[in-house]
Amino acid sequence: MGIFSRFLPREAGFFDYFEKLGALSNEACKELLAMTTEGADIQAHAMRIRELEKQADRVHHHCADALHKTFITPFDRADIHLLANRIDDVIDSVDSTASRIVLYELAQMRPEAKELAEVLVRATSAMEKALHGLRDMKNAEEIKDHCVEIYKMENEGDTILRLALVRLFKEEEKPILVMKWKEIYERLEKATDRCESVASVIQGIVIEAS
């Protein structure tokens, strides 16, 4: 196949794309956590998250472009497309949450928002590790463990959301603040759902490869 092989598109760095998207998601969640800390510069953190989201969009675009041009892929093309989309969804959710916090001028943070942001940091950290493990399917069991950790984080997010809403409806006297915080809490929890979707795709890839 000698001479002909030189004209075949070589496998693109899809693992590099996945890992970069995962790292950007985790960094955005850390910024969100800092944003929910008392006394934080909310505008500055929101701007940084927007920058990270734009970086992720560029990486996502490069990954999609490479998928169209590459002859050899490490696993099913549809799975590559789906995985990149799902990781990108995570950072999009974080960005939309940060934007809403700024829009609603929520300078006084509530503890449950910080708790949900902490869950997101842990979930995206586990996601990063699972994505890195995809480079070698000998890591299958370790990858599955990281996915299980993400599922636990999603369940924890559900619990925090329920308790946060109960406290919000019980204690907050201003209807407008109830509406604003309800949306923020739900957006934060939705971001944990996005992490769970990434874990589901990763597990599917591992199962197909085994």
N, C-alpha and C positions, 0 to 999 in steps of 0.2 A: 504494500500500500504506500510505500515510500514517498514518491513525489506527490501523489494525489493527496496524501494526508496533510501536506503543508497548506492546501487550499481549503481544508475543512475548518469551520469556525471552532476555536478551542473553547473548552468549558469556561464560562465567565466566573468571576468571583462571587457567586451567589451567597456563599457563607459569609463573606465580608459584608455584603449588603445587609443580611439578616442581623449580623452582630452589631453593625453600625446603627441600624434602626432600633435594636434593643437597647443599646447604650444611650441613644438620644431619648428614648422613652423614659428610661430610668433617671436620666439627668433632669428631664422635664418634671418628673414626679418629685424629685428632691427640691426643685425650685418651688413647686406647688406647696410642699411641706413647709419650706421657709416662708412662703407667702402667708400661710395660716398661723404663723407664730406671732405672738403679741409684739407689736411695735415694728413689724416688718414694713419695708418699702414696697407696698403692694404693686404700684405702677411699674417699678423696676423689675420685679420678679415676673410680672405678666409680660413685659417686653422681652425678657430673656426667654420665656417659654415660647413666645411667638417666633423668636429667632430659631429656636430648636425645632419648632414645627416646620419652619421653612426649610431648614437643613434636611429634615426627614423627608419632606416632599421631593427634594432634589435626589436624595438617595433612592427613594421609591421609584422615581422616574427613570433613573439610570438602571435600576433592576429590571423594570418593565421593558426598557429598550434592549437590554442585554438578552432578555428572554426571547425577544423577537428575532434576534440576530444569531443566537447560539444554537449550534447543532447538537452538542452534547450537554446534558444537564445532569446534576447529581441525583435527582429524583424526579418524579412526575411533574411535567410542566404546569399542570393545573394546580398542583399543590404548592409549587413555588409562587405562582401568581396569588393564590389564596393566602399563603402565609405572609407575604409582603403586605398585602392589603390589610390583614388583621393586625399586624404590628403597627402599621401606620394609623389604624383606627384608634389605637391606645393613645398615642400622642395627640391626635385630633381631639379626643375627648378631654384630655388634660387642658389643652389650649382653649377649648370652648368654655370649660369651667373657669379658668383664670380670667377670661374675657368677661364672663358674666359677673364675677366678683368685682371687677373694676367698674363695669357698667352700672351695677347696683350700688356702688359706693359703700361696700360693706367693710368699713375700716375696723370695726369691732368684731374680731373673730370668735367663733364659738368652738368649744373644745372638741365637739364631734367632727367638725370639719378637719381639724388637725389629726384626729384618730383615723379618719378615712384616708387622709393623705399619707399617713404612716403605713397603712395597709397597702396602698398603691406602691410605695417605695419598696416594700418587701416583695410584693407580687412581681414587679418589674425586675427586681434583682434576681429572683428565681427564674424569670423568663429569659433574662440574659444568659444565665448558666445553661438553661435548656437549649437555647439557640446555639451556644458554643459547642455543646455536646453533639450537635447534628453533624459535625465534621467527621465523626467516626462512630458508626453504628455499634461499635463494641461498647459504647457508653449507654446503650439502650436502657438499662435498669436505672442508671443515674439520671438520665433524661426523664424517665417516668416519675422518679422521686421528686424532681423539680416541678413537674406538672401537677403532681398531687399537692405540693406546697401551694401552688397557685390556686388550686381548687379550694383549699382551706382558707386562703386569703379572701377569695370571693365570698365564701360563706360567712366569714368574719365581717366583711363589708355589709352583707345583708343584715346581720344582727345589729351592727352599729347604726345602720339606716333606720331600722324599726325603732330602736330606742331613742334615736335623735328626733324622730318625728313625734313620738309620744311626748317627749320633754318640750319640744317646740310648741305643740298645740296646747300643752298644759300651762306653760309658763310665759310664753310671749304674748303680750297684750296688743301689740300693733299688728293688725292684719297684713299690712304691706310687708312687714319683716317676715311674717309667717310665710307669705307667698315666695319672697326672695330666697329665704333659707331652705325652704322645701325644694326649690329647684336646684340649688347648689348641692344639697345633700344627694339628690337623685342623680345629678350629673356625675358626682364623685363615685357613687355606687355603680353607675353605668360604666365608668372607666375600669372598675374591677371586673365587670362582666366582659369587657373587651379583652382583658388579660386572660380570662378563662377561655375565650374563643381562640386565642393564640395557642394556649395549652392544648386545646382539643385538636387543632390542626397538627401540632407537633406530634401528639400521640398517634394520630392517624398515619403520619409519615413513618414513624418508628414501627408501627404494626405492619405496614406494607413492606418495609425493608427487612423484617424479621422472617 
